């Protein structure tokens, strides 16, 4: 399996080509982890060139989506074959993985979804710095001296 990448503005489009079986899913997972560690937050996975998508491949896509969402980013999947769509439905994962018919639509969705949250976070951070507020976190216990 080959994993191609294309850039569409601030969105990275990942294109697995060939069989996305158990072995290829492991390769895709390693690649996805490197992308996230490298700062990618808006990703579209285009499955149009994937000839087969196993359960392991779907698991990698779900993991990537949850990871990106947790970091304020977004994932969308496009080019999904009918048998893969049925597998998602049978597994009850239709709502867990954002599947969009066309790549352009997927890119637009990811761009919009990831943008709002990161903008809000940037404004909140800036406001906190301007007001001299410390970032929220656990309160430190203070030790009282006895007498």
C-alpha positions, 0 to 999 in steps of 0.5 A, spaced: 500 500 500 502 506 498 500 513 502 500 519 498 499 526 501 496 532 498 496 539 501 489 543 500 491 550 503 491 548 511 488 541 510 492 535 509 489 530 504 491 523 505 490 518 500 491 511 501 492 507 495 491 499 495 489 494 500 488 497 507 488 491 510 491 489 517 498 490 515 497 497 511 493 499 517 499 499 521 503 503 516 497 508 516 497 509 524 504 510 524 504 515 518 498 518 522 501 519 529 507 522 525 502 527 522 499 529 528 506 530 532 508 534 526 502 539 528 497 537 522 490 538 525 486 538 519 486 532 515 482 529 510 482 521 508 480 520 501 479 512 500 477 513 493 484 509 491 483 504 496 481 497 493 479 494 500 478 497 507 479 492 513 476 493 520 483 495 522 483 500 517 477 503 520 479 503 527 485 507 525 481 512 522 476 512 528 483 513 532 485 519 528 479 522 528 478 522 536 485 524 536 484 530 532 478 532 535 481 532 542 487 537 539 482 542 536 482 539 529 478 535 525 478 529 520 473 527 514 473 521 510 471 521 502 471 516 497 468 511 501 466 505 497 459 502 498 462 496 502 466 500 506 459 504 508 456 498 509 461 495 514 461 502 518 453 501 518 453 494 521 459 496 526 454 502 528 460 507 527 456 511 521 456 517 526 463 516 529 466 517 523 465 524 518 464 521 511 463 526 506 461 524 498 466 528 495 473 531 496 472 538 496 466 538 500 470 534 505 476 539 505 471 545 506 468 541 512 474 540 515 476 547 514 470 550 517 470 545 523 477 546 525 477 553 525 472 555 530 475 552 536 482 554 535 480 561 533 476 561 540 482 558 544 487 563 541 482 569 543 481 566 550 489 565 551 490 572 548 485 575 553 488 571 559 495 574 557 492 581 556 488 581 563 494 577 567 490 571 568 494 565 569 491 559 565 486 555 569 489 548 572 489 545 579 490 549 585 496 548 589 495 546 596 498 551 601 501 548 607 500 552 613 505 553 619 502 551 626 504 555 632 
